[in-house]
Amino acid sequence: MAMFKIAALQKVLDNSVSLTELEMANKQYNELTAKYRDMLQKDNLLVQRTTNLEYLECENSSLKEQIDSLNKELEITKEKLHTVEQAWEQTNKLGGDNIMDKATKAITNSEIVSISKKITMLEMKELNERQRAEHSQQMYEHSRNTLKHVEERNFELEAKFAEVCFCVSLN
């Protein structure tokens, strides 16, 4: 019976891995794990920088569009002011002093200026709200695209991690 136990133990010993091979495999595993962890950290940093860059580019283009829109609105407002001034001058030339006296002209002039300012303010408010809505839509699209990229990257990283775990388990 002792011979049978010795033979069984010898067979188990033959099928086992030596301590040095086990330590070498563990060392390689730890090195691979450390390299993979470093790679993930660098990749996450790169993804974060890319996301920040995309956000800033989107914000920059949005601000450029706002500047262009404001410049157009300024031109339109200048044209409106010029048209109102011309109309006022034309009224003064045609009407003369016979139609309106100076007090009536002053009242009419202040009313025109007041109405013109109110119209301009309402147009500016409308433009501002429109720009805010466009900006919000652009930021929503940017956030959605960023989330999509992060999800894709996460899937890739999970696949790589599974591949590394599979390779390590084979060794």
NUSELO-853207 format. One record per atom (N, C-alpha, C): atom name; x, y, z. Coordinates in steps of 0.2 Angstrom, whole numbers, always signed. Example, Ala and Ser with C-alpha at 12.3 -4.5 7.8 and 13.67 -1.06 7.14 Angstrom:
BEGIN
N / +66 / -28 / +39
CA / +62 / -22 / +39
C / +66 / -16 / +39
N / +64 / -11 / +35
CA / +68 / -5 / +36
C / +64 / +0 / +39
***
This chain:
BEGIN
N / +4 / -6 / +0
CA / +0 / +0 / +0
C / +4 / +6 / +0
N / +10 / +6 / +3
CA / +14 / +12 / +3
C / +17 / +13 / -4
N / +18 / +8 / -7
CA / +21 / +9 / -14
C / +15 / +12 / -18
N / +9 / +11 / -17
CA / +4 / +14 / -21
C / +3 / +21 / -19
N / +4 / +23 / -13
CA / +4 / +30 / -11
C / +10 / +34 / -14
N / +16 / +30 / -14
CA / +22 / +34 / -16
C / +21 / +35 / -24
N / +18 / +30 / -27
CA / +17 / +30 / -35
C / +12 / +36 / -36
N / +7 / +36 / -32
CA / +2 / +42 / -33
C / +5 / +49 / -32
N / +8 / +49 / -27
CA / +12 / +55 / -25
C / +17 / +57 / -30
N / +20 / +52 / -33
CA / +25 / +54 / -38
C / +22 / +56 / -45
N / +16 / +53 / -46
CA / +12 / +55 / -52
C / +9 / +62 / -51
N / +7 / +64 / -45
CA / +5 / +71 / -44
C / +11 / +76 / -44
N / +16 / +74 / -42
CA / +22 / +78 / -42
C / +24 / +79 / -49
N / +24 / +74 / -53
CA / +26 / +75 / -60
C / +21 / +80 / -64
N / +15 / +80 / -62
CA / +10 / +84 / -66
C / +10 / +91 / -63
N / +13 / +92 / -57
CA / +13 / +99 / -54
C / +19 / +103 / -58
N / +18 / +110 / -56
CA / +23 / +115 / -59
C / +28 / +117 / -54
N / +34 / +118 / -56
CA / +39 / +119 / -51
C / +38 / +126 / -48
N / +41 / +127 / -42
CA / +40 / +134 / -38
C / +43 / +139 / -42
N / +49 / +138 / -45
CA / +52 / +144 / -49
C / +47 / +145 / -55
N / +44 / +140 / -59
CA / +40 / +142 / -64
C / +34 / +146 / -62
N / +31 / +144 / -56
CA / +25 / +147 / -54
C / +27 / +154 / -52
N / +33 / +156 / -49
CA / +35 / +162 / -47
C / +36 / +167 / -53
N / +39 / +164 / -58
CA / +40 / +167 / -64
C / +34 / +169 / -68
N / +29 / +164 / -68
CA / +22 / +166 / -71
C / +19 / +171 / -67
N / +19 / +171 / -60
CA / +16 / +176 / -56
C / +19 / +183 / -58
N / +26 / +183 / -58
CA / +29 / +189 / -60
C / +27 / +192 / -66
N / +27 / +188 / -71
CA / +24 / +190 / -78
C / +17 / +193 / -78
N / +13 / +189 / -74
CA / +6 / +191 / -73
C / +6 / +198 / -70
N / +10 / +199 / -65
CA / +10 / +206 / -61
C / +12 / +211 / -66
N / +18 / +210 / -70
CA / +20 / +215 / -74
C / +15 / +217 / -80
N / +12 / +212 / -82
CA / +6 / +213 / -87
C / +1 / +217 / -84
N / -1 / +215 / -78
CA / -6 / +219 / -75
C / -4 / +226 / -74
N / +2 / +227 / -72
CA / +4 / +234 / -71
C / +4 / +238 / -77
N / +7 / +235 / -83
CA / +7 / +238 / -89
C / +0 / +240 / -91
N / -5 / +235 / -90
CA / -12 / +236 / -93
C / -15 / +242 / -89
N / -13 / +242 / -82
CA / -16 / +248 / -78
C / -13 / +254 / -80
N / -7 / +255 / -82
CA / -4 / +261 / -84
C / -7 / +263 / -91
N / -8 / +258 / -95
CA / -11 / +259 / -102
C / -18 / +262 / -101
N / -22 / +259 / -96
CA / -29 / +261 / -95
C / -29 / +269 / -93
N / -24 / +270 / -88
CA / -24 / +277 / -85
C / -22 / +282 / -91
N / -17 / +280 / -95
CA / -15 / +284 / -100
C / -21 / +285 / -105
N / -24 / +280 / -107
CA / -30 / +280 / -111
C / -35 / +284 / -109
N / -37 / +284 / -102
CA / -42 / +288 / -99
C / -40 / +295 / -99
N / -34 / +297 / -98
CA / -32 / +303 / -98
C / -32 / +306 / -106
N / -31 / +302 / -110
CA / -31 / +304 / -117
C / -39 / +305 / -119
N / -43 / +301 / -117
CA / -50 / +302 / -118
C / -53 / +308 / -115
N / -50 / +309 / -109
CA / -53 / +315 / -106
C / -50 / +322 / -109
N / -44 / +322 / -111
CA / -41 / +327 / -115
C / -45 / +328 / -122
N / -46 / +323 / -125
CA / -50 / +323 / -131
C / -57 / +326 / -130
N / -60 / +324 / -125
CA / -67 / +326 / -123
C / -67 / +333 / -122
N / -62 / +335 / -118
CA / -61 / +343 / -116
C / -60 / +347 / -123
N / -56 / +344 / -127
CA / -54 / +348 / -133
C / -60 / +348 / -138
N / -64 / +343 / -138
CA / -70 / +343 / -142
C / -75 / +348 / -139
N / -76 / +348 / -133
CA / -80 / +353 / -129
C / -78 / +360 / -131
N / -72 / +361 / -130
CA / -69 / +368 / -132
C / -70 / +370 / -139
N / -69 / +365 / -143
CA / -70 / +367 / -150
C / -77 / +368 / -152
N / -82 / +365 / -149
CA / -89 / +366 / -150
C / -91 / +372 / -147
N / -88 / +374 / -141
CA / -90 / +380 / -138
C / -87 / +386 / -142
N / -81 / +385 / -145
CA / -78 / +390 / -149
C / -82 / +392 / -155
N / -84 / +386 / -159
CA / -88 / +387 / -165
C / -95 / +390 / -163
N / -98 / +389 / -157
CA / -104 / +392 / -155
C / -103 / +399 / -154
N / -98 / +401 / -150
CA / -96 / +408 / -149
C / -95 / +412 / -156
N / -92 / +409 / -160
CA / -91 / +412 / -167
C / -98 / +413 / -170
N / -102 / +408 / -170
CA / -108 / +409 / -173
C / -112 / +415 / -169
N / -112 / +415 / -163
CA / -115 / +420 / -159
C / -112 / +427 / -161
N / -106 / +428 / -162
CA / -103 / +434 / -164
C / -105 / +436 / -171
N / -106 / +431 / -176
CA / -108 / +432 / -182
C / -115 / +435 / -182
N / -119 / +431 / -178
CA / -126 / +433 / -178
C / -127 / +440 / -175
N / -123 / +441 / -170
CA / -124 / +448 / -166
C / -122 / +453 / -171
N / -116 / +452 / -175
CA / -114 / +457 / -180
C / -120 / +458 / -185
N / -123 / +453 / -188
CA / -129 / +454 / -192
C / -134 / +458 / -189
N / -136 / +456 / -183
CA / -141 / +460 / -179
C / -139 / +467 / -179
N / -133 / +468 / -177
CA / -131 / +475 / -177
C / -132 / +479 / -183
N / -130 / +476 / -189
CA / -131 / +479 / -196
C / -138 / +480 / -197
N / -142 / +475 / -195
CA / -150 / +476 / -196
C / -152 / +482 / -192
N / -150 / +483 / -186
CA / -152 / +488 / -181
C / -149 / +495 / -184
N / -143 / +495 / -186
CA / -141 / +501 / -189
C / -145 / +503 / -195
N / -147 / +498 / -199
CA / -151 / +500 / -205
C / -158 / +503 / -203
N / -161 / +499 / -198
CA / -167 / +502 / -196
C / -167 / +509 / -193
N / -161 / +510 / -189
CA / -160 / +517 / -186
C / -160 / +522 / -192
N / -156 / +520 / -197
CA / -155 / +525 / -202
C / -161 / +526 / -206
N / -165 / +521 / -207
CA / -172 / +521 / -210
C / -176 / +526 / -206
N / -176 / +525 / -200
CA / -181 / +529 / -195
C / -178 / +537 / -196
N / -172 / +538 / -196
CA / -169 / +544 / -196
C / -171 / +548 / -203
N / -170 / +544 / -208
CA / -172 / +546 / -215
C / -180 / +548 / -215
N / -184 / +544 / -212
CA / -191 / +545 / -212
C / -192 / +551 / -208
N / -189 / +552 / -203
CA / -190 / +558 / -198
C / -188 / +564 / -202
N / -182 / +564 / -205
CA / -180 / +570 / -209
C / -185 / +571 / -215
N / -187 / +566 / -218
CA / -192 / +567 / -223
C / -199 / +570 / -221
N / -201 / +568 / -215
CA / -207 / +571 / -212
C / -206 / +578 / -210
N / -200 / +580 / -208
CA / -199 / +587 / -206
C / -198 / +591 / -212
N / -196 / +588 / -218
CA / -195 / +592 / -224
C / -202 / +593 / -227
N / -206 / +588 / -227
CA / -212 / +589 / -230
C / -217 / +592 / -226
N / -217 / +591 / -220
CA / -222 / +594 / -215
C / -221 / +601 / -214
N / -215 / +603 / -213
CA / -213 / +610 / -211
C / -216 / +612 / -205
N / -217 / +618 / -204
CA / -220 / +621 / -198
C / -227 / +622 / -198
N / -230 / +621 / -204
CA / -237 / +623 / -205
C / -241 / +617 / -202
N / -239 / +611 / -203
CA / -243 / +605 / -200
C / -242 / +604 / -193
N / -236 / +604 / -190
CA / -236 / +603 / -183
C / -231 / +609 / -180
N / -233 / +610 / -174
CA / -229 / +615 / -170
C / -223 / +611 / -167
N / -219 / +615 / -164
CA / -213 / +612 / -161
C / -214 / +607 / -155
N / -219 / +609 / -151
CA / -221 / +605 / -146
C / -224 / +598 / -148
N / -228 / +598 / -153
CA / -231 / +592 / -156
C / -225 / +588 / -159
N / -220 / +591 / -162
CA / -215 / +587 / -165
C / -211 / +584 / -160
N / -209 / +587 / -154
CA / -205 / +585 / -149
C / -209 / +579 / -146
N / -215 / +579 / -145
CA / -219 / +573 / -142
C / -219 / +567 / -147
N / -220 / +569 / -153
CA / -220 / +564 / -158
C / -213 / +560 / -159
N / -208 / +565 / -159
CA / -201 / +562 / -159
C / -199 / +558 / -153
N / -201 / +560 / -147
CA / -200 / +556 / -141
C / -204 / +549 / -141
N / -210 / +549 / -144
CA / -214 / +543 / -145
C / -211 / +538 / -150
N / -208 / +541 / -155
CA / -205 / +537 / -160
C / -199 / +534 / -157
N / -195 / +538 / -154
CA / -189 / +535 / -151
C / -190 / +530 / -146
N / -196 / +531 / -142
CA / -198 / +526 / -137
C / -200 / +520 / -140
N / -204 / +520 / -145
CA / -207 / +514 / -148
C / -201 / +511 / -152
N / -196 / +514 / -155
CA / -191 / +511 / -158
C / -186 / +507 / -153
N / -185 / +510 / -147
CA / -181 / +507 / -142
C / -185 / +501 / -140
N / -191 / +501 / -139
CA / -195 / +495 / -137
C / -195 / +490 / -142
N / -195 / +491 / -148
CA / -195 / +486 / -154
C / -188 / +483 / -154
N / -183 / +487 / -153
CA / -176 / +485 / -153
C / -175 / +480 / -147
N / -177 / +482 / -142
CA / -176 / +478 / -136
C / -180 / +471 / -136
N / -186 / +471 / -139
CA / -189 / +465 / -140
C / -186 / +461 / -145
N / -183 / +464 / -151
CA / -180 / +460 / -156
C / -173 / +457 / -153
N / -170 / +461 / -148
CA / -164 / +458 / -145
C / -165 / +453 / -140
N / -171 / +453 / -137
CA / -173 / +448 / -132
C / -174 / +441 / -136
N / -178 / +442 / -142
CA / -180 / +436 / -146
C / -173 / +433 / -149
N / -169 / +437 / -151
CA / -162 / +435 / -154
C / -159 / +431 / -148
N / -158 / +434 / -142
CA / -155 / +431 / -137
C / -158 / +424 / -135
N / -164 / +424 / -135
CA / -168 / +417 / -133
C / -166 / +412 / -139
N / -166 / +414 / -145
CA / -165 / +410 / -150
C / -158 / +407 / -150
N / -153 / +412 / -148
CA / -146 / +409 / -148
C / -145 / +405 / -142
N / -149 / +406 / -136
CA / -148 / +402 / -131
C / -151 / +395 / -132
N / -157 / +395 / -136
CA / -159 / +388 / -138
C / -155 / +384 / -143
N / -152 / +388 / -147
CA / -147 / +385 / -152
C / -141 / +382 / -148
N / -138 / +386 / -144
CA / -133 / +384 / -140
C / -134 / +378 / -136
N / -140 / +378 / -133
CA / -142 / +372 / -128
C / -143 / +366 / -133
N / -145 / +367 / -139
CA / -146 / +361 / -143
C / -139 / +358 / -145
N / -134 / +363 / -147
CA / -128 / +361 / -149
C / -124 / +357 / -143
N / -125 / +360 / -137
CA / -122 / +357 / -131
C / -125 / +350 / -130
N / -131 / +349 / -131
CA / -135 / +343 / -130
C / -132 / +338 / -135
N / -131 / +340 / -141
CA / -128 / +335 / -147
C / -121 / +334 / -145
N / -117 / +338 / -142
CA / -110 / +337 / -140
C / -110 / +332 / -135
N / -114 / +333 / -130
CA / -114 / +328 / -124
C / -116 / +321 / -126
N / -121 / +321 / -131
CA / -123 / +315 / -133
C / -118 / +311 / -137
N / -114 / +315 / -141
CA / -109 / +312 / -145
C / -103 / +310 / -140
N / -102 / +314 / -135
CA / -96 / +312 / -131
C / -98 / +306 / -127
N / -104 / +305 / -125
CA / -107 / +299 / -121
C / -106 / +293 / -126
N / -108 / +294 / -132
CA / -107 / +288 / -137
C / -100 / +286 / -138
N / -95 / +291 / -138
CA / -88 / +289 / -139
C / -86 / +286 / -133
N / -88 / +288 / -127
CA / -85 / +285 / -120
C / -88 / +278 / -120
N / -94 / +277 / -122
CA / -97 / +270 / -121
C / -93 / +266 / -126
N / -92 / +268 / -132
CA / -88 / +264 / -137
C / -81 / +262 / -134
N / -78 / +267 / -131
CA / -71 / +266 / -128
C / -72 / +262 / -122
N / -77 / +262 / -118
CA / -78 / +258 / -113
C / -78 / +250 / -115
N / -82 / +250 / -120
CA / -83 / +243 / -123
C / -77 / +240 / -126
N / -73 / +244 / -129
CA / -66 / +242 / -132
C / -61 / +240 / -126
N / -62 / +244 / -121
CA / -57 / +243 / -115
C / -59 / +236 / -111
N / -66 / +235 / -111
CA / -68 / +229 / -108
C / -66 / +223 / -112
N / -66 / +224 / -119
CA / -64 / +218 / -123
C / -57 / +217 / -122
N / -53 / +222 / -122
CA / -46 / +222 / -121
C / -44 / +218 / -114
N / -48 / +220 / -109
CA / -47 / +217 / -102
C / -48 / +210 / -102
N / -54 / +208 / -106
CA / -56 / +201 / -106
C / -50 / +197 / -110
N / -48 / +200 / -115
CA / -42 / +197 / -119
C / -36 / +196 / -115
N / -34 / +201 / -111
CA / -28 / +200 / -107
C / -30 / +195 / -101
N / -35 / +195 / -98
CA / -37 / +190 / -93
C / -37 / +183 / -96
N / -39 / +182 / -103
CA / -39 / +176 / -106
C / -32 / +174 / -107
N / -28 / +178 / -110
CA / -21 / +177 / -111
C / -17 / +174 / -105
N / -19 / +178 / -100
CA / -15 / +176 / -93
C / -17 / +170 / -91
N / -24 / +168 / -92
CA / -26 / +162 / -89
C / -24 / +156 / -93
N / -22 / +157 / -99
CA / -19 / +152 / -104
C / -12 / +150 / -101
N / -8 / +155 / -99
CA / -1 / +154 / -97
C / -1 / +151 / -90
***
